[in-house]
Amino acid sequence: MTDKKLQIERLFRKHYRAMYRLACILLHDGDESKDIVHDVFAQLLANDALLGEATAEAFLLSCVRNRCLNEIRNRKTHERVKQLFMLDEDLEYTSPEELETEIKALHVGITKLFPPICREIIMLHFAEGLTFREIAERMGVSETTIYKHLRGALNQLRQTLKNAEQ
């Protein structure tokens, strides 16, 4: 065996329990804790750096702590992605025919609810994707006027939907 392997074996025998205990405290999973500790020693074996006896324990515990924190962060990210995926699965499928019916109903509602200028601004902004500036230029008014009409229309729509839910 080489000197490096002997040093790592000594470090393993001396510090394994403390490293494993720290990993278990942070992860609450024995198997994963073992994997983390073994990964730290595998990384040591792969690198050329030698550890001094005085700083070895602090270094090894820091490595375990950092790997555990990385694992916890990865778990949280994985859980968030899983939750988002679950939310997507809960959505109902809407057929194109149902969607078209809903759009027509919304269009009829907008037609009945808003005066002609607001309807035109809504259609230009949301259906055609024009900016406030483009709509203002097309209609010959200021951007502020477009903004105020759109804001008023959206507030009115929110209020109508809120009242319909109650």
NORBEL-V866972 format. One record per helix or strand of 3 or more residues. SS is the DSSP state (alpha for helix, beta for strand). FROM is the first residue (numbers start at 1). TO is the last residue. Records with the same first field share a line. If there is no record, write none. Layout:
# NORBEL-V866972
SS=FROM-TO / FROM-TO
This chain:
# NORBEL-V866972
alpha=3-27 / 30-46 / 53-90 / 96-113 / 116-127 / 132-139 / 143-165
